[in-house]
Amino acid sequence: MKRMISLDALRGYALVCIMLDHMPASILREVTLANFVVFDAAELFVLLSGFLIGIVWLNVEEKQGRGVARRRFVRRAFEVWRALVIGGVLLALLSAILLAFEMRHTAVWNQYAIWVIENPLGYVGTLMTMWMQPNLLDVLAVYVLLIASTPLLVPVMLRWPLVFAICSVTLWWFAPTLNAMIPNQRGSGFLFNPFGWQMLFFTGVAMSLFRKQFMPVLLRYRLAVTLIAWGMFLFGAVLGTAVQFGQAGLPLRNALRPLYGTVDKWSLDGTRYLAIVAASWLVAVPLARIIERIAASRPGEAMQQIGRGGLWSFIACVLLSILGDALQINPADQPVLQRLAVDLWVVMALWGLAIVWLEYGAPRQKARKAAKAAKALQARAAKAAKTAKTLQVPAETCASEPSKAGRCPPVQVRT
């Protein structure tokens, strides 16, 4: 399967934005995606993840069958869950080390550092059951649920796409009520509402599963669709920019409120959803060449490498955001250039860690998976050969019992 460099670069950019957005004293935080549009890097990350999952599903199902595709995503859900647990432990330990050196930090709740030291088994247990989802990692908890549902729901989507879409929208509509029914450490459901965010995730999946069917139709009306997409995107950009002006932008937001209602990131409101979907059309069609050229540039290649780091890059960006936050506020009131230097350092560190993974971690992971797949193939071949041997009937029996001729070896006739 050919890699799509634009998608890799956009995933890398989303991770950099997530990292900087969680560093309150950051200078570069003021120029991340969330400052200019009504959505942020979280929506971008989830939509791209869904799109890539759809691509992988089609590729695996076509070459190896639906059963293999289902098993692959069950395994992937386990890998994300494992990353959530490991990341939660590392996050708490890093926080504890920083606090031990009197390095205060605000990117993550300091209580995790206390719990992991005072009751390590209890802390790990609550992570494993997802009763607790540490902030900065809470999107992974939703990601676990969404990926775990794909083996069941993607075949349903492929067979009944319209019914699936209606059910997804209905679930999104009642998302706040449904999420409040999930008991956990927060007491009122997940921070990232899975019943709301599933619509964005499966929108990404549908974009890849059905793009060969709906893209030719949409391209016939390319101008109209592009104008609508620009209109929705710019409307979201006006709202996002107005928020940055605080009280000064409040009159504009109040004037536009009848058009958009309430903006709620955690349950994924309609305005944010439509804005990111509109942006996806702009990136995929009118801006496709520009985005690809940016992705092929040297900075774009760095973003590609970060994006290809997968879960490794995500956990690294979380830990670096905590470390960068601590470095920027200890001591307080640091000059701009000093905080900017920390920003640049964490971005370079994230890039470097992604390269380490691609050079050493990913090849070993692929080799292990290839060896496991080869071993399973050999086992299936041996089982098939054993079954064939068991079913084979001796030649003398074939001669005496014609009823068993269907199980006899073929007869070679000389000419």
C-alpha positions as a Markdown table, in Angstrom:
| # | Residue | x | y | z |
|---|---|---|---|---|
| 1 | Met | 0.0 | 0.0 | 0.0 |
| 2 | Lys | 1.5 | 3.3 | -1.1 |
| 3 | Arg | 1.9 | 5.8 | 1.7 |
| 4 | Met | 0.0 | 9.1 | 1.4 |
| 5 | Ile | 2.6 | 11.7 | 2.5 |
| 6 | Ser | 0.0 | 14.4 | 3.0 |
| 7 | Leu | -1.8 | 12.4 | 5.6 |
| 8 | Asp | 1.4 | 11.5 | 7.4 |
| 9 | Ala | 2.4 | 15.2 | 7.5 |
| 10 | Leu | -1.1 | 16.3 | 8.7 |
| 11 | Arg | -1.0 | 13.7 | 11.5 |
| 12 | Gly | 2.5 | 14.9 | 12.5 |
| 13 | Tyr | 1.3 | 18.5 | 12.5 |
| 14 | Ala | -1.7 | 17.5 | 14.6 |
| 15 | Leu | 0.6 | 15.9 | 17.2 |
| 16 | Val | 2.8 | 19.0 | 17.3 |
| 17 | Cys | -0.2 | 21.2 | 17.9 |
| 18 | Ile | -1.6 | 18.9 | 20.6 |
| 19 | Met | 1.8 | 19.1 | 22.3 |
| 20 | Leu | 2.1 | 22.9 | 22.2 |
| 21 | Asp | -1.6 | 23.5 | 23.1 |
| 22 | His | -1.0 | 21.8 | 26.4 |
| 23 | Met | 1.9 | 24.1 | 27.3 |
| 24 | Pro | 0.2 | 27.2 | 28.7 |
| 25 | Ala | 3.3 | 29.4 | 28.6 |
| 26 | Ser | 4.2 | 28.4 | 25.1 |
| 27 | Ile | 4.9 | 31.1 | 22.5 |
| 28 | Leu | 4.2 | 28.8 | 19.5 |
| 29 | Arg | 0.9 | 27.9 | 21.1 |
| 30 | Glu | -0.4 | 31.2 | 19.8 |
| 31 | Val | 0.0 | 30.1 | 16.2 |
| 32 | Thr | -1.4 | 26.6 | 16.4 |
| 33 | Leu | -4.5 | 25.4 | 14.5 |
| 34 | Ala | -6.9 | 26.2 | 17.4 |
| 35 | Asn | -6.2 | 29.9 | 17.1 |
| 36 | Phe | -7.6 | 30.3 | 13.7 |
| 37 | Val | -10.5 | 27.9 | 13.3 |
| 38 | Val | -13.3 | 26.7 | 15.5 |
| 39 | Phe | -11.9 | 23.1 | 15.8 |
| 40 | Asp | -8.5 | 22.0 | 16.9 |
| 41 | Ala | -5.9 | 19.3 | 16.4 |
| 42 | Ala | -8.0 | 16.7 | 18.3 |
| 43 | Glu | -10.6 | 16.7 | 15.5 |
| 44 | Leu | -7.9 | 16.6 | 12.9 |
| 45 | Phe | -6.2 | 13.6 | 14.6 |
| 46 | Val | -9.4 | 11.6 | 15.1 |
| 47 | Leu | -10.7 | 12.2 | 11.5 |
| 48 | Leu | -7.3 | 11.3 | 10.0 |
| 49 | Ser | -7.2 | 8.2 | 12.2 |
| 50 | Gly | -10.6 | 7.1 | 11.0 |
| 51 | Phe | -9.6 | 7.7 | 7.4 |
| 52 | Leu | -6.4 | 5.6 | 7.7 |
| 53 | Ile | -8.3 | 2.8 | 9.4 |
| 54 | Gly | -10.7 | 2.6 | 6.5 |
| 55 | Ile | -7.7 | 2.4 | 4.0 |
| 56 | Val | -6.1 | -0.3 | 6.0 |
| 57 | Trp | -9.3 | -2.3 | 6.4 |
| 58 | Leu | -10.0 | -2.3 | 2.6 |
| 59 | Asn | -6.4 | -3.3 | 1.9 |
| 60 | Val | -6.3 | -6.2 | 4.4 |
| 61 | Glu | -9.8 | -7.4 | 3.5 |
| 62 | Glu | -9.0 | -7.4 | -0.2 |
| 63 | Lys | -5.8 | -9.4 | 0.2 |
| 64 | Gln | -6.4 | -11.6 | 3.3 |
| 65 | Gly | -10.1 | -11.6 | 3.9 |
| 66 | Arg | -12.5 | -10.0 | 6.4 |
| 67 | Gly | -11.6 | -12.3 | 9.2 |
| 68 | Val | -8.0 | -11.2 | 9.1 |
| 69 | Ala | -9.1 | -7.5 | 9.0 |
| 70 | Arg | -11.2 | -8.1 | 12.1 |
| 71 | Arg | -8.4 | -9.7 | 14.0 |
| 72 | Arg | -6.0 | -7.0 | 13.0 |
| 73 | Phe | -8.2 | -4.3 | 14.5 |
| 74 | Val | -8.9 | -6.3 | 17.7 |
| 75 | Arg | -5.1 | -6.4 | 18.1 |
| 76 | Arg | -4.8 | -2.7 | 17.3 |
| 77 | Ala | -7.4 | -1.9 | 20.0 |
| 78 | Phe | -5.3 | -3.8 | 22.5 |
| 79 | Glu | -2.1 | -1.9 | 21.4 |
| 80 | Val | -3.9 | 1.4 | 21.9 |
| 81 | Trp | -5.1 | 0.3 | 25.3 |
| 82 | Arg | -1.6 | -0.8 | 26.2 |
| 83 | Ala | -0.3 | 2.6 | 25.2 |
| 84 | Leu | -2.9 | 4.2 | 27.4 |
| 85 | Val | -1.7 | 2.2 | 30.4 |
| 86 | Ile | 2.0 | 2.6 | 29.8 |
| 87 | Gly | 1.6 | 6.3 | 28.9 |
| 88 | Gly | -0.5 | 6.9 | 32.1 |
| 89 | Val | 2.3 | 5.3 | 34.2 |
| 90 | Leu | 5.0 | 7.3 | 32.5 |
| 91 | Leu | 3.0 | 10.5 | 32.7 |
| 92 | Ala | 2.5 | 10.1 | 36.5 |
| 93 | Leu | 6.2 | 9.1 | 37.1 |
| 94 | Leu | 7.4 | 12.1 | 35.1 |
| 95 | Ser | 5.1 | 14.4 | 37.1 |
| 96 | Ala | 6.4 | 12.9 | 40.3 |
| 97 | Ile | 10.0 | 13.4 | 39.4 |
| 98 | Leu | 9.4 | 17.0 | 38.4 |
| 99 | Leu | 7.5 | 17.7 | 41.7 |
| 100 | Ala | 10.4 | 16.1 | 43.6 |
| 101 | Phe | 12.7 | 18.6 | 42.1 |
| 102 | Glu | 10.2 | 21.4 | 42.8 |
| 103 | Met | 9.4 | 21.9 | 39.2 |
| 104 | Arg | 5.8 | 22.8 | 39.2 |
| 105 | His | 3.7 | 22.2 | 36.1 |
| 106 | Thr | 0.1 | 22.7 | 35.0 |
| 107 | Ala | -0.2 | 20.6 | 31.8 |
| 108 | Val | -1.3 | 17.5 | 33.9 |
| 109 | Trp | -3.1 | 17.0 | 37.2 |
| 110 | Asn | -0.5 | 16.6 | 39.9 |
| 111 | Gln | -2.6 | 14.1 | 41.8 |
| 112 | Tyr | -1.5 | 11.4 | 39.4 |
| 113 | Ala | 2.0 | 11.8 | 40.8 |
| 114 | Ile | 0.8 | 11.2 | 44.3 |
| 115 | Trp | -1.3 | 8.2 | 43.5 |
| 116 | Val | 1.4 | 6.4 | 41.5 |
| 117 | Ile | 3.8 | 6.6 | 44.4 |
| 118 | Glu | 1.3 | 6.0 | 47.3 |
| 119 | Asn | -0.7 | 3.2 | 45.6 |
| 120 | Pro | 1.0 | 2.0 | 42.4 |
| 121 | Leu | -1.1 | -1.1 | 41.9 |
| 122 | Gly | -4.3 | 0.7 | 42.5 |
| 123 | Tyr | -3.2 | 3.4 | 40.0 |
| 124 | Val | -2.3 | 0.9 | 37.3 |
| 125 | Gly | -5.5 | -1.0 | 38.0 |
| 126 | Thr | -7.7 | 2.0 | 37.4 |
| 127 | Leu | -5.8 | 2.7 | 34.2 |
| 128 | Met | -6.3 | -0.8 | 33.0 |
| 129 | Thr | -10.0 | -0.7 | 33.6 |
| 130 | Met | -10.2 | 2.8 | 32.1 |
| 131 | Trp | -12.0 | 3.9 | 35.2 |
| 132 | Met | -9.6 | 6.7 | 35.1 |
| 133 | Gln | -8.3 | 8.5 | 32.0 |
| 134 | Pro | -5.5 | 10.9 | 32.8 |
| 135 | Asn | -5.8 | 14.3 | 31.1 |
| 136 | Leu | -3.6 | 14.6 | 27.9 |
| 137 | Leu | -4.2 | 10.8 | 27.4 |
| 138 | Asp | -8.0 | 10.9 | 27.6 |
| 139 | Val | -8.5 | 10.9 | 23.8 |
| 140 | Leu | -6.7 | 7.5 | 23.7 |
| 141 | Ala | -9.5 | 6.0 | 25.9 |
| 142 | Val | -12.1 | 7.0 | 23.4 |
| 143 | Tyr | -9.8 | 5.8 | 20.6 |
| 144 | Val | -9.6 | 2.3 | 22.3 |
| 145 | Leu | -13.4 | 2.1 | 22.2 |
| 146 | Leu | -13.7 | 3.3 | 18.7 |
| 147 | Ile | -11.1 | 0.9 | 17.3 |
| 148 | Ala | -12.5 | -2.0 | 19.3 |
| 149 | Ser | -15.8 | -1.4 | 17.7 |
| 150 | Thr | -14.5 | -1.4 | 14.1 |
| 151 | Pro | -14.5 | -5.2 | 13.6 |
| 152 | Leu | -18.2 | -5.2 | 14.3 |
| 153 | Leu | -19.3 | -1.9 | 12.8 |
| 154 | Val | -17.2 | -1.6 | 9.6 |
| 155 | Pro | -18.9 | -4.6 | 7.9 |
| 156 | Val | -22.2 | -3.1 | 8.9 |
| 157 | Met | -21.2 | 0.2 | 7.4 |
| 158 | Leu | -20.1 | -1.5 | 4.2 |
| 159 | Arg | -23.4 | -3.4 | 3.8 |
| 160 | Trp | -25.9 | -0.7 | 5.0 |
| 161 | Pro | -24.1 | 2.7 | 4.8 |
| 162 | Leu | -27.3 | 4.8 | 5.0 |
| 163 | Val | -28.7 | 3.0 | 8.0 |
| 164 | Phe | -25.3 | 3.2 | 9.7 |
| 165 | Ala | -25.2 | 7.0 | 9.1 |
| 166 | Ile | -28.7 | 7.5 | 10.6 |
| 167 | Cys | -27.8 | 5.5 | 13.7 |
| 168 | Ser | -24.5 | 7.4 | 14.0 |
| 169 | Val | -26.2 | 10.8 | 13.9 |
| 170 | Thr | -28.9 | 9.6 | 16.3 |
| 171 | Leu | -26.2 | 8.4 | 18.8 |
| 172 | Trp | -24.4 | 11.8 | 18.4 |
| 173 | Trp | -27.6 | 13.7 | 19.1 |
| 174 | Phe | -28.1 | 11.9 | 22.4 |
| 175 | Ala | -24.4 | 11.8 | 23.3 |
| 176 | Pro | -24.4 | 14.0 | 26.4 |
| 177 | Thr | -27.2 | 12.0 | 28.0 |
| 178 | Leu | -25.6 | 8.6 | 27.1 |
| 179 | Asn | -22.1 | 9.6 | 28.2 |
| 180 | Ala | -23.4 | 10.7 | 31.7 |
| 181 | Met | -24.5 | 7.1 | 32.3 |
| 182 | Ile | -20.9 | 5.8 | 32.1 |
| 183 | Pro | -19.5 | 5.5 | 35.6 |
| 184 | Asn | -15.8 | 6.4 | 36.1 |
| 185 | Gln | -13.4 | 8.4 | 38.1 |
| 186 | Arg | -14.7 | 11.7 | 36.7 |
| 187 | Gly | -18.2 | 10.8 | 37.9 |
| 188 | Ser | -19.9 | 11.9 | 34.6 |
| 189 | Gly | -18.6 | 9.9 | 31.8 |
| 190 | Phe | -15.6 | 10.3 | 29.5 |
| 191 | Leu | -14.1 | 13.7 | 28.9 |
| 192 | Phe | -14.1 | 13.0 | 25.1 |
| 193 | Asn | -17.6 | 11.8 | 24.7 |
| 194 | Pro | -17.4 | 8.5 | 22.7 |
| 195 | Phe | -21.0 | 8.8 | 21.6 |
| 196 | Gly | -20.3 | 12.1 | 20.0 |
| 197 | Trp | -16.8 | 11.6 | 18.7 |
| 198 | Gln | -17.8 | 8.3 | 17.0 |
| 199 | Met | -19.5 | 10.3 | 14.3 |
| 200 | Leu | -16.3 | 12.1 | 13.3 |
| 201 | Phe | -14.3 | 8.9 | 13.6 |
| 202 | Phe | -16.6 | 6.9 | 11.4 |
| 203 | Thr | -17.0 | 9.8 | 9.0 |
| 204 | Gly | -13.2 | 9.4 | 8.4 |
| 205 | Val | -13.7 | 5.7 | 8.0 |
| 206 | Ala | -16.5 | 6.3 | 5.4 |
| 207 | Met | -14.4 | 8.8 | 3.5 |
| 208 | Ser | -11.9 | 6.1 | 2.7 |
| 209 | Leu | -14.3 | 3.1 | 2.3 |
| 210 | Phe | -16.6 | 4.9 | -0.2 |
| 211 | Arg | -14.3 | 7.5 | -1.8 |
| 212 | Lys | -14.3 | 5.7 | -5.1 |
| 213 | Gln | -18.1 | 5.8 | -5.2 |
| 214 | Phe | -18.9 | 9.4 | -3.9 |
| 215 | Met | -15.8 | 11.3 | -5.1 |
| 216 | Pro | -16.8 | 11.1 | -8.9 |
| 217 | Val | -20.3 | 12.4 | -8.0 |
| 218 | Leu | -19.0 | 15.2 | -5.8 |
| 219 | Leu | -16.4 | 16.2 | -8.4 |
| 220 | Arg | -19.2 | 16.8 | -10.9 |
| 221 | Tyr | -20.4 | 19.6 | -8.6 |
| 222 | Arg | -16.9 | 20.6 | -7.6 |
| 223 | Leu | -17.4 | 24.4 | -7.7 |
| 224 | Ala | -20.6 | 24.3 | -5.6 |
| 225 | Val | -19.1 | 21.9 | -3.0 |
| 226 | Thr | -15.9 | 24.0 | -2.8 |
| 227 | Leu | -17.9 | 27.2 | -2.3 |
| 228 | Ile | -20.0 | 25.6 | 0.5 |
| 229 | Ala | -16.8 | 24.1 | 2.1 |
| 230 | Trp | -15.1 | 27.5 | 2.0 |
| 231 | Gly | -18.2 | 29.2 | 3.5 |
| 232 | Met | -18.4 | 26.7 | 6.4 |
| 233 | Phe | -14.6 | 26.8 | 7.0 |
| 234 | Leu | -14.5 | 30.6 | 7.0 |
| 235 | Phe | -17.5 | 30.8 | 9.3 |
| 236 | Gly | -15.7 | 28.5 | 11.8 |
| 237 | Ala | -12.5 | 30.6 | 11.3 |
| 238 | Val | -14.4 | 33.8 | 12.2 |
| 239 | Leu | -15.7 | 32.1 | 15.4 |
| 240 | Gly | -12.3 | 30.7 | 16.3 |
| 241 | Thr | -10.6 | 34.0 | 15.8 |
| 242 | Ala | -13.3 | 35.9 | 17.8 |
| 243 | Val | -12.7 | 33.6 | 20.7 |
| 244 | Gln | -9.0 | 34.7 | 20.7 |
| 245 | Phe | -10.1 | 38.4 | 21.2 |
| 246 | Gly | -11.9 | 37.5 | 24.5 |
| 247 | Gln | -14.4 | 40.2 | 25.5 |
| 248 | Ala | -13.6 | 42.2 | 22.4 |
| 249 | Gly | -14.9 | 39.4 | 20.2 |
| 250 | Leu | -18.0 | 38.7 | 22.3 |
| 251 | Pro | -20.4 | 41.0 | 20.4 |
| 252 | Leu | -19.5 | 39.2 | 17.1 |
| 253 | Arg | -20.0 | 35.7 | 18.7 |
| 254 | Asn | -23.3 | 36.8 | 20.2 |
| 255 | Ala | -24.5 | 38.1 | 16.8 |
| 256 | Leu | -23.6 | 34.8 | 15.2 |
| 257 | Arg | -24.9 | 32.6 | 18.0 |
| 258 | Pro | -28.4 | 32.0 | 16.4 |
| 259 | Leu | -26.5 | 30.3 | 13.5 |
| 260 | Tyr | -24.4 | 27.9 | 15.5 |
| 261 | Gly | -25.9 | 27.6 | 19.0 |
| 262 | Thr | -23.4 | 26.1 | 21.5 |
| 263 | Val | -19.8 | 25.1 | 20.8 |
| 264 | Asp | -19.0 | 22.0 | 22.9 |
| 265 | Lys | -15.7 | 20.3 | 22.1 |
| 266 | Trp | -16.2 | 17.4 | 24.5 |
| 267 | Ser | -19.4 | 16.1 | 22.9 |
| 268 | Leu | -18.4 | 17.4 | 19.4 |
| 269 | Asp | -20.9 | 20.0 | 18.5 |
| 270 | Gly | -22.2 | 20.4 | 14.9 |
| 271 | Thr | -20.3 | 23.5 | 14.2 |
| 272 | Arg | -16.9 | 21.9 | 14.9 |
| 273 | Tyr | -17.9 | 18.8 | 13.0 |
| 274 | Leu | -19.0 | 20.6 | 9.9 |
| 275 | Ala | -15.9 | 22.9 | 10.0 |
| 276 | Ile | -13.5 | 19.9 | 10.1 |
| 277 | Val | -15.4 | 18.1 | 7.3 |
| 278 | Ala | -15.4 | 21.2 | 5.2 |
| 279 | Ala | -11.6 | 21.5 | 5.8 |
| 280 | Ser | -11.1 | 17.9 | 4.7 |
| 281 | Trp | -12.7 | 18.7 | 1.3 |
| 282 | Leu | -10.5 | 21.7 | 0.9 |
| 283 | Val | -7.4 | 19.8 | 1.7 |
| 284 | Ala | -8.3 | 16.8 | -0.5 |
| 285 | Val | -9.5 | 18.8 | -3.6 |
| 286 | Pro | -8.7 | 22.5 | -4.2 |
| 287 | Leu | -5.6 | 22.6 | -2.0 |
| 288 | Ala | -4.4 | 19.1 | -2.6 |
| 289 | Arg | -1.3 | 20.1 | -4.7 |
| 290 | Ile | -0.3 | 22.8 | -2.2 |
| 291 | Ile | -0.6 | 20.4 | 0.7 |
| 292 | Glu | 1.4 | 17.8 | -1.1 |
| 293 | Arg | 4.2 | 20.2 | -1.9 |
| 294 | Ile | 4.3 | 21.3 | 1.7 |
| 295 | Ala | 4.4 | 17.7 | 2.8 |
| 296 | Ala | 7.3 | 17.0 | 0.4 |
| 297 | Ser | 9.3 | 20.0 | 1.8 |
| 298 | Arg | 12.0 | 19.5 | 4.4 |
| 299 | Pro | 9.8 | 20.6 | 7.3 |
| 300 | Gly | 7.0 | 18.5 | 5.8 |
| 301 | Glu | 9.2 | 15.5 | 5.8 |
| 302 | Ala | 9.8 | 16.0 | 9.5 |
| 303 | Met | 6.0 | 16.2 | 10.1 |
| 304 | Gln | 5.7 | 13.0 | 8.1 |
| 305 | Gln | 8.1 | 11.2 | 10.3 |
| 306 | Ile | 6.4 | 12.4 | 13.4 |
| 307 | Gly | 3.0 | 11.3 | 12.0 |
| 308 | Arg | 4.4 | 7.8 | 11.0 |
| 309 | Gly | 5.6 | 7.4 | 14.6 |
| 310 | Gly | 2.0 | 6.4 | 15.6 |
| 311 | Leu | 1.4 | 5.7 | 19.3 |
| 312 | Trp | 5.1 | 6.2 | 20.0 |
| 313 | Ser | 4.9 | 9.8 | 18.8 |
| 314 | Phe | 1.6 | 10.4 | 20.7 |
| 315 | Ile | 3.0 | 9.2 | 24.0 |
| 316 | Ala | 6.2 | 11.2 | 23.3 |
| 317 | Cys | 4.2 | 14.4 | 22.6 |
| 318 | Val | 2.3 | 14.0 | 25.9 |
| 319 | Leu | 5.5 | 13.6 | 28.0 |
| 320 | Leu | 7.3 | 16.4 | 26.2 |
| 321 | Ser | 4.3 | 18.8 | 26.7 |
| 322 | Ile | 4.6 | 18.1 | 30.5 |
| 323 | Leu | 8.4 | 18.6 | 30.5 |
| 324 | Gly | 8.1 | 21.7 | 28.2 |
| 325 | Asp | 5.5 | 23.2 | 30.5 |
| 326 | Ala | 7.7 | 22.7 | 33.5 |
| 327 | Leu | 10.7 | 24.2 | 31.8 |
| 328 | Gln | 8.7 | 27.3 | 30.7 |
| 329 | Ile | 7.2 | 28.2 | 34.1 |
| 330 | Asn | 10.2 | 27.4 | 36.3 |
| 331 | Pro | 11.2 | 30.1 | 37.0 |
| 332 | Ala | 8.1 | 32.2 | 36.3 |
| 333 | Asp | 8.0 | 35.2 | 34.0 |
| 334 | Gln | 10.7 | 33.9 | 31.6 |
| 335 | Pro | 11.5 | 36.1 | 28.6 |
| 336 | Val | 9.9 | 35.4 | 25.2 |
| 337 | Leu | 13.1 | 34.1 | 23.6 |
| 338 | Gln | 13.7 | 31.6 | 26.5 |
| 339 | Arg | 10.2 | 30.2 | 26.2 |
| 340 | Leu | 10.5 | 30.1 | 22.4 |
| 341 | Ala | 13.7 | 28.1 | 22.8 |
| 342 | Val | 11.8 | 25.5 | 24.9 |
| 343 | Asp | 9.1 | 25.3 | 22.2 |
| 344 | Leu | 11.7 | 24.6 | 19.5 |
| 345 | Trp | 13.4 | 22.1 | 21.7 |
| 346 | Val | 10.3 | 20.0 | 22.4 |
| 347 | Val | 9.4 | 20.0 | 18.6 |
| 348 | Met | 12.9 | 18.9 | 17.7 |
| 349 | Ala | 12.9 | 16.3 | 20.5 |
| 350 | Leu | 9.6 | 14.9 | 19.2 |
| 351 | Trp | 11.0 | 14.7 | 15.7 |
| 352 | Gly | 14.1 | 13.0 | 17.0 |
| 353 | Leu | 12.2 | 10.4 | 19.0 |
| 354 | Ala | 10.0 | 9.7 | 15.9 |
| 355 | Ile | 13.2 | 9.1 | 13.9 |
| 356 | Val | 14.5 | 6.7 | 16.6 |
| 357 | Trp | 11.2 | 4.7 | 16.4 |
| 358 | Leu | 11.2 | 4.6 | 12.6 |
| 359 | Glu | 14.9 | 3.5 | 12.5 |
| 360 | Tyr | 14.8 | 0.9 | 15.3 |
| 361 | Gly | 11.3 | 0.3 | 16.7 |
| 362 | Ala | 9.1 | 0.0 | 13.6 |
| 363 | Pro | 11.4 | -2.4 | 11.7 |
| 364 | Arg | 11.6 | -4.8 | 14.8 |
| 365 | Gln | 7.8 | -4.6 | 15.2 |
| 366 | Lys | 7.3 | -5.4 | 11.5 |
| 367 | Ala | 9.7 | -8.3 | 11.7 |
| 368 | Arg | 7.9 | -9.7 | 14.8 |
| 369 | Lys | 4.6 | -9.4 | 13.1 |
| 370 | Ala | 5.9 | -11.0 | 9.8 |
| 371 | Ala | 7.5 | -13.9 | 11.7 |
| 372 | Lys | 4.2 | -14.4 | 13.6 |
| 373 | Ala | 2.2 | -14.3 | 10.4 |
| 374 | Ala | 4.6 | -16.8 | 8.7 |
| 375 | Lys | 4.4 | -19.1 | 11.7 |
| 376 | Ala | 0.6 | -19.0 | 11.6 |
| 377 | Leu | 0.6 | -19.6 | 7.8 |
| 378 | Gln | 2.9 | -22.7 | 8.3 |
| 379 | Ala | 0.6 | -24.0 | 11.0 |
| 380 | Arg | -2.5 | -23.6 | 8.7 |
| 381 | Ala | -0.6 | -25.3 | 5.8 |
| 382 | Ala | 0.5 | -28.2 | 8.1 |
| 383 | Lys | -3.1 | -28.6 | 9.4 |
| 384 | Ala | -4.5 | -28.6 | 5.8 |
| 385 | Ala | -1.9 | -31.2 | 4.7 |
| 386 | Lys | -2.8 | -33.4 | 7.8 |
| 387 | Thr | -6.5 | -33.1 | 7.0 |
| 388 | Ala | -5.9 | -34.0 | 3.3 |
| 389 | Lys | -3.9 | -37.0 | 4.4 |
| 390 | Thr | -6.6 | -38.2 | 6.8 |
| 391 | Leu | -9.3 | -37.9 | 4.2 |
| 392 | Gln | -7.3 | -39.7 | 1.5 |
| 393 | Val | -8.5 | -43.3 | 0.8 |
| 394 | Pro | -6.0 | -46.0 | -0.1 |
| 395 | Ala | -6.0 | -47.1 | -3.8 |
| 396 | Glu | -7.1 | -50.7 | -3.0 |
| 397 | Thr | -10.1 | -49.4 | -1.2 |
| 398 | Cys | -11.0 | -47.2 | -4.2 |
| 399 | Ala | -11.0 | -50.3 | -6.3 |
| 400 | Ser | -13.3 | -52.3 | -4.0 |
| 401 | Glu | -15.6 | -49.5 | -2.8 |
| 402 | Pro | -16.5 | -47.2 | -5.7 |
| 403 | Ser | -18.7 | -45.1 | -3.3 |
| 404 | Lys | -15.5 | -43.6 | -1.9 |
| 405 | Ala | -14.1 | -42.6 | -5.3 |
| 406 | Gly | -14.5 | -38.9 | -4.6 |
| 407 | Arg | -11.8 | -39.1 | -1.9 |
| 408 | Cys | -9.4 | -41.1 | -4.0 |
| 409 | Pro | -6.2 | -39.6 | -5.5 |
| 410 | Pro | -6.4 | -38.7 | -9.2 |
| 411 | Val | -5.4 | -41.4 | -11.6 |
| 412 | Gln | -2.6 | -40.6 | -14.0 |
| 413 | Val | -3.2 | -42.0 | -17.6 |
| 414 | Arg | -0.3 | -42.4 | -19.9 |
| 415 | Thr | -0.8 | -41.6 | -23.5 |
